[in-house]
Amino acid sequence: MTARPQFNSPRSGSSVLDSIKSCRLLYSNPVKGESAVILLRSRLLSIAQRMGFSEIKRENMALVASEMVSNQIKHAGGKGMIQLWQQPGPTLDILALDFGPGIPNLHEAQQDGYSTANTLGKGLGSIQRLSDEVFVYTQGGSRGPVKRWSGTVVLARFHIGRKNGKPRGAGALRPEIGLFSRSLSDDRYNGDRIYLHRNEDLLRWLHLDGLGHGEIAQNTTSHLAGHLCHGEEPGAALMAVDRELAGTRGAVAVIGEIDLARYSIQVLGVGDMHAHIYDGEQMHSMYFAPGVLGREHKAPSVFREDIGRGWLVITASDGIRRNWDTASFPGLFHHHPQLIAYVLGNIMGRISDDQSVCVVRTD
C-alpha cells in the first residue's frame, strides 16, 4: 500500500502541505565508481537517523543504496546519479537515475538470480525486498533524428511508522501526489513553491514561481497557504493571492482544484507556468494568460474538465521545459506520481532556474 501525504486539521493554514518544508533534496551526486557509495552511505545514515528511522530501516537503506550504486557502475558505465529526498509522510526516497542503455526486459531483471553482467543478479530483487515501496522506469535509446533520454530510474521509498506493510495513517488521504522542487544551483532558498490542501472531497493546490531567485523570491511566496483553506472558489482564491502580492516582486501561479466526489477539475493560471492532463491515452496541455500576480496581468486563464479515475494532472514552473509529451517517455505516465515528478524534474529541468513539478493522480 502506498503511503499518503499527512495533512493536519483543516481549520487553519497549518493544514496546508508546503513544499519548502516537505519536499527537500538532501543529497545529489554522480556515480562514477565504487567510492561513490562511501559518501552516500555516510550521508544517508545521518539523514535517516535524524528523521527518526529505526536501526533496521537504516541498515536496509544502506544495502539498497549500495545495490543502486553497483547497478549503475555495471550497467550505465558511470553515467548516473543518486539522490536522497525528503517527502511528505515523512518519507525518505532514494532515487537512482542513469543515462545508460535501459533494461531490455524489466520483469526478468526484477527476479533474483537474473544478470546481464555475470554477477549474482540480486540487485533489483533485493532492492524490492528491503524497501517499503519500489518503482522502476526504463527505456532504451531512440532511432532517427529526434533523440530522447535513455536509461533507468529506480525509486526506493522508506516510510516512518510503517508496520506490517501498512504505513501510519494509510487510507486516510487520497489521491496520490508527487512533488519535485529544486532551487537554482541547489541554493538554500527556492522561489518555486507548492501548497496543497485536502478538505473532505476537495483537493486544492497553489503552485507558485516567485520572480527572480533566492531569499527574496522565496519570501514572496510565503504566507499564502491560508488562501487554500477559506472555502473560496479557485478564481477568488487566486485574486486574493494577487492582492496580497501587491508591492512585492510578484509571482506567476497556477491554482488547481479536484472535486473527488464529482470527478471534475478546475485549473486557473497567470504567467509563465504550464499544466497538463493525462486521460490514460492522451496528454492535454494548458498555458496561461501573460502577466505577474501582484503587478500587471490579464484575466486568469480558466480550464474546467470532467475527469475519470486514474487521470493525471501535472503543473510545472517554467524551470521545467515544455518540449515533452507521451512519446518522449513511453509508459511513464502510468507510473506512480512521485516517479513521474522525479523523471520530469531531473531530465526536463532547466539548470538556469528554480524547478518544480506537482503530479496528482485521481482515485
C-alpha positions as CSV (number, residue, x, y, z in Angstrom):
1,M,0.0,0.0,0.0
2,T,1.2,3.5,-0.9
3,A,1.9,6.0,1.9
4,R,-0.3,9.1,1.8
5,P,0.8,12.7,2.5
6,Q,-0.1,13.6,6.0
7,F,-2.1,16.8,6.4
8,N,-3.1,18.4,9.7
9,S,-6.6,19.6,10.7
10,P,-8.2,21.8,8.0
11,R,-9.1,24.6,10.4
12,S,-6.1,26.8,9.6
13,G,-3.3,27.5,7.2
14,S,-1.2,25.0,9.2
15,S,-3.3,22.2,7.5
16,V,-1.6,23.0,4.2
17,L,1.3,21.0,3.0
18,D,4.2,23.3,2.0
19,S,6.8,22.0,-0.5
20,I,9.5,24.2,1.0
21,K,9.2,22.2,4.3
22,S,8.0,18.8,3.0
23,C,9.9,18.3,-0.3
24,R,13.6,18.7,0.1
25,L,16.6,17.5,-2.0
26,L,19.1,16.4,0.7
27,Y,21.8,14.9,-1.4
28,S,22.7,14.6,-5.1
29,N,25.9,13.2,-6.6
30,P,27.1,11.5,-9.7
31,V,28.1,7.8,-9.6
32,K,31.5,7.3,-11.3
33,G,32.9,4.5,-9.3
34,E,32.6,2.4,-6.1
35,S,33.9,5.2,-4.0
36,A,30.5,6.9,-4.5
37,V,28.9,4.6,-2.0
38,I,31.1,5.7,0.9
39,L,29.9,9.3,0.9
40,L,26.4,8.3,0.0
41,R,26.2,5.8,2.9
42,S,27.5,8.3,5.4
43,R,25.1,11.0,4.4
44,L,22.2,8.5,4.1
45,L,22.6,7.1,7.6
46,S,22.9,10.5,9.1
47,I,19.8,11.8,7.4
48,A,17.8,8.7,8.3
49,Q,18.8,8.8,12.0
50,R,17.8,12.5,12.1
51,M,14.4,11.8,10.6
52,G,13.8,9.1,13.2
53,F,14.1,5.8,11.2
54,S,14.8,2.6,13.1
55,E,18.2,0.9,13.1
56,I,16.8,-1.9,10.9
57,K,15.4,0.6,8.4
58,R,18.7,2.4,8.3
59,E,20.6,-0.9,7.6
60,N,18.1,-1.7,4.8
61,M,18.6,1.8,3.3
62,A,22.4,1.3,3.3
63,L,22.1,-2.0,1.4
64,V,19.6,-0.5,-1.1
65,A,21.9,2.4,-1.8
66,S,24.9,0.1,-2.3
67,E,22.9,-2.0,-4.8
68,M,21.9,1.1,-6.7
69,V,25.5,2.3,-7.0
70,S,26.7,-1.2,-8.0
71,N,24.0,-1.4,-10.7
72,Q,24.8,2.0,-12.2
73,I,28.5,1.1,-12.4
74,K,27.9,-2.2,-14.0
75,H,25.1,-1.2,-16.5
76,A,25.4,2.6,-17.0
77,G,29.1,3.0,-17.3
78,G,29.3,5.8,-14.7
79,K,26.6,7.8,-16.4
80,G,24.3,8.1,-13.4
81,M,23.5,9.8,-10.2
82,I,22.0,9.1,-6.8
83,Q,19.7,11.5,-4.9
84,L,18.1,11.5,-1.4
85,W,14.8,13.3,-1.0
86,Q,12.6,14.0,2.0
87,Q,8.9,13.8,1.0
88,P,5.6,14.2,2.9
89,G,4.8,11.4,5.2
90,P,7.5,11.7,6.4
91,T,9.2,9.7,3.7
92,L,12.8,9.2,2.6
93,D,13.3,8.5,-1.1
94,I,16.5,7.0,-2.6
95,L,16.5,7.8,-6.3
96,A,18.9,6.3,-8.8
97,L,18.8,7.8,-12.3
98,D,21.2,6.9,-15.1
99,F,21.7,7.6,-18.8
100,G,22.6,4.0,-19.8
101,P,21.0,1.7,-22.4
102,G,18.0,0.9,-20.3
103,I,16.8,-2.6,-19.3
104,P,15.5,-4.7,-22.2
105,N,13.4,-7.0,-20.0
106,L,12.4,-5.3,-16.8
107,H,10.3,-8.2,-15.5
108,E,13.3,-10.6,-15.8
109,A,15.7,-8.1,-14.2
110,Q,13.5,-7.8,-11.1
111,Q,13.8,-11.6,-10.4
112,D,16.6,-12.8,-8.1
113,G,19.3,-14.7,-10.0
114,Y,18.9,-12.7,-13.2
115,S,22.1,-11.0,-14.5
116,T,23.5,-9.5,-17.7
117,A,26.9,-8.7,-16.2
118,N,28.0,-12.2,-14.9
119,T,27.0,-11.3,-11.4
120,L,24.6,-12.9,-8.9
121,G,21.9,-10.7,-10.3
122,K,20.3,-9.8,-6.9
123,G,20.3,-6.0,-7.4
124,L,16.7,-5.1,-8.3
125,G,15.2,-8.1,-6.4
126,S,17.0,-7.2,-3.2
127,I,16.0,-3.5,-3.6
128,Q,12.4,-4.5,-3.8
129,R,12.6,-6.8,-0.7
130,L,14.4,-4.2,1.5
131,S,12.4,-1.1,0.6
132,D,8.8,-0.2,1.7
133,E,8.0,0.6,-2.0
134,V,9.9,0.4,-5.2
135,F,9.1,2.0,-8.6
136,V,11.1,1.5,-11.7
137,Y,11.0,3.1,-15.1
138,T,13.3,2.3,-18.0
139,Q,13.6,3.0,-21.8
140,G,16.1,2.4,-24.5
141,G,17.6,4.9,-26.9
142,S,15.5,6.2,-29.8
143,R,16.3,5.9,-33.5
144,G,16.0,8.7,-36.0
145,P,16.7,12.4,-35.9
146,V,14.9,13.1,-32.6
147,K,16.9,11.9,-29.6
148,R,15.3,11.1,-26.3
149,W,16.6,10.1,-22.9
150,S,17.5,6.5,-22.4
151,G,18.3,4.9,-19.1
152,T,16.7,3.6,-15.9
153,V,15.2,5.3,-12.9
154,V,14.8,3.3,-9.6
155,L,12.9,4.9,-6.7
156,A,13.1,3.2,-3.3
157,R,10.8,4.6,-0.6
158,F,11.0,4.3,3.2
159,H,8.2,5.5,5.4
160,I,8.3,6.2,9.1
161,G,5.7,4.3,11.2
162,R,5.1,1.6,8.6
163,K,4.1,-1.7,10.3
164,N,3.3,-5.0,8.7
165,G,3.4,-3.4,5.2
166,K,0.9,-0.6,6.1
167,P,2.1,3.0,6.6
168,R,0.8,5.0,9.5
169,G,-2.4,6.8,8.6
170,A,-2.8,4.8,5.4
171,G,-6.1,5.0,3.6
172,A,-7.0,8.4,5.2
173,L,-5.9,10.5,2.2
174,R,-6.1,10.2,-1.5
175,P,-5.3,10.9,-4.3
176,E,-1.6,10.0,-4.9
177,I,0.7,13.0,-5.1
178,G,4.3,13.5,-6.5
179,L,6.4,16.6,-5.7
180,F,9.7,17.8,-7.2
181,S,11.1,21.2,-6.1
182,R,14.8,22.1,-6.6
183,S,16.4,25.5,-6.3
184,L,18.8,27.1,-8.8
185,S,22.3,25.7,-8.1
186,D,20.8,23.9,-5.1
187,D,20.8,27.2,-3.3
188,R,19.3,27.4,0.3
189,Y,16.3,29.4,-1.0
190,N,13.8,28.4,-3.6
191,G,11.4,30.8,-5.3
192,D,9.2,27.9,-6.5
193,R,6.6,26.7,-4.0
194,I,3.7,24.3,-4.0
195,Y,0.9,24.4,-1.3
196,L,-1.6,21.5,-1.1
197,H,-4.8,21.3,1.0
198,R,-7.3,18.4,1.3
199,N,-10.7,19.2,2.7
200,E,-13.2,16.3,2.5
201,D,-13.8,15.7,-1.2
202,L,-11.8,18.7,-2.5
203,L,-8.0,18.7,-3.2
204,R,-6.5,22.1,-3.9
205,W,-3.0,23.2,-4.7
206,L,-1.4,26.5,-5.4
207,H,1.8,26.3,-7.5
208,L,3.9,29.5,-7.4
209,D,7.1,30.8,-9.0
210,G,8.3,33.9,-7.3
211,L,10.0,36.3,-9.7
212,G,13.8,36.1,-9.5
213,H,15.7,33.7,-7.3
214,G,17.0,33.3,-3.8
215,E,15.7,34.5,-0.5
216,I,13.6,37.4,-1.8
217,A,11.8,35.1,-4.3
218,Q,11.1,32.5,-1.5
219,N,9.8,35.1,0.9
220,T,7.5,36.5,-1.8
221,T,5.7,33.1,-1.9
222,S,5.5,32.6,1.8
223,H,2.4,33.3,4.0
224,L,0.0,32.4,1.1
225,A,-1.1,29.0,2.5
226,G,-4.3,30.3,4.1
227,H,-5.8,31.1,0.7
228,L,-6.4,27.4,0.1
229,C,-8.4,27.0,3.3
230,H,-11.0,29.8,3.2
231,G,-13.6,28.0,1.1
232,E,-13.4,30.4,-1.8
233,E,-13.7,29.1,-5.3
234,P,-10.3,28.9,-7.1
235,G,-10.7,32.1,-9.1
236,A,-11.4,34.2,-5.9
237,A,-8.5,32.5,-4.1
238,L,-6.1,33.4,-6.9
239,M,-7.3,37.0,-6.9
240,A,-6.7,37.1,-3.1
241,V,-3.2,35.9,-3.7
242,D,-2.9,38.7,-6.4
243,R,-3.9,41.3,-3.8
244,E,-1.5,40.0,-1.1
245,L,1.4,40.1,-3.6
246,A,0.9,43.8,-4.3
247,G,4.1,45.7,-3.6
248,T,6.3,42.7,-3.9
249,R,8.3,41.4,-6.9
250,G,5.3,39.3,-7.7
251,A,4.8,35.7,-8.8
252,V,3.3,33.6,-11.5
253,A,1.0,30.9,-10.4
254,V,-1.4,28.0,-11.1
255,I,-4.2,27.0,-8.8
256,G,-5.9,23.6,-9.2
257,E,-8.9,22.1,-7.6
258,I,-10.1,18.5,-8.0
259,D,-13.6,17.6,-6.8
260,L,-13.1,13.9,-5.9
261,A,-16.9,13.4,-5.5
262,R,-17.9,14.8,-8.8
263,Y,-14.7,14.0,-10.7
264,S,-14.2,17.4,-12.1
265,I,-11.2,19.7,-12.2
266,Q,-10.6,23.4,-12.4
267,V,-7.2,24.9,-13.3
268,L,-6.5,28.6,-13.4
269,G,-3.3,30.4,-14.0
270,V,-1.4,33.6,-14.7
271,G,2.0,33.9,-16.2
272,D,4.8,31.5,-17.5
273,M,3.6,28.2,-16.0
274,H,2.2,25.2,-17.7
275,A,-0.2,22.3,-16.8
276,H,-1.1,19.0,-18.4
277,I,-4.0,16.5,-18.0
278,Y,-3.4,12.9,-19.0
279,D,-6.6,10.8,-19.5
280,G,-4.8,7.5,-19.8
281,E,-4.2,7.8,-23.6
282,Q,-3.6,11.4,-24.5
283,M,-1.8,14.4,-22.8
284,H,-3.7,17.7,-23.0
285,S,-1.5,20.8,-22.3
286,M,-2.6,24.2,-20.9
287,Y,-0.9,27.5,-21.0
288,F,-1.9,30.7,-19.2
289,A,-2.6,34.4,-19.6
290,P,0.5,36.6,-19.6
291,G,1.4,38.8,-16.6
292,V,2.5,38.6,-13.0
293,L,0.3,38.4,-9.9
294,G,0.8,41.4,-7.6
295,R,1.7,43.5,-10.7
296,E,0.1,43.7,-14.2
297,H,-1.6,40.7,-15.7
298,K,-4.5,39.7,-17.9
299,A,-7.5,37.8,-16.5
300,P,-6.6,34.3,-15.4
301,S,-7.0,31.5,-18.0
302,V,-9.6,29.1,-16.7
303,F,-9.9,25.4,-17.6
304,R,-12.7,23.2,-16.4
305,E,-13.0,19.5,-17.2
306,D,-14.8,16.4,-16.1
307,I,-12.2,13.7,-15.4
308,G,-12.1,10.0,-14.8
309,R,-10.5,7.7,-12.3
310,G,-6.8,7.3,-12.6
311,W,-6.3,10.6,-14.6
312,L,-3.1,12.6,-14.0
313,V,-2.9,16.4,-13.5
314,I,0.6,17.9,-13.8
315,T,1.6,21.5,-13.1
316,A,5.1,22.9,-13.6
317,S,7.0,26.1,-13.4
318,D,9.0,27.5,-16.3
319,G,12.0,25.8,-14.8
320,I,10.7,22.6,-16.4
321,R,11.0,22.6,-20.2
322,R,7.8,22.0,-22.2
323,N,9.1,20.1,-25.2
324,W,8.0,16.7,-24.0
325,D,4.9,14.5,-24.5
326,T,3.9,10.9,-24.1
327,A,6.2,9.9,-26.9
328,S,9.2,11.3,-25.1
329,F,8.6,8.9,-22.1
330,P,6.6,5.9,-23.3
331,G,4.6,4.3,-20.5
332,L,5.9,6.8,-17.8
333,F,2.5,8.4,-17.1
334,H,1.0,5.1,-15.9
335,H,3.6,5.0,-13.0
336,H,3.4,6.5,-9.5
337,P,3.1,10.3,-9.5
338,Q,6.3,10.6,-7.5
339,L,8.3,8.7,-10.0
340,I,6.8,10.9,-12.8
341,A,7.8,14.0,-10.9
342,Y,11.4,12.9,-10.4
343,V,11.8,11.9,-14.1
344,L,10.4,15.2,-15.4
345,G,12.2,17.3,-12.9
346,N,15.6,15.7,-13.4
347,I,15.5,15.2,-17.2
348,M,13.4,18.2,-18.3
349,G,14.6,20.7,-15.7
350,R,16.5,23.9,-16.7
351,I,19.8,24.4,-14.9
352,S,19.3,28.2,-15.1
353,D,16.2,28.4,-13.0
354,D,14.3,27.0,-9.9
355,Q,12.4,23.9,-10.9
356,S,9.2,22.4,-9.6
357,V,6.6,19.8,-10.6
358,C,3.4,18.7,-8.9
359,V,1.7,15.5,-10.1
360,V,-1.7,14.4,-8.9
361,R,-3.5,11.1,-9.8
362,T,-7.2,10.8,-9.1
363,D,-8.5,7.7,-7.3
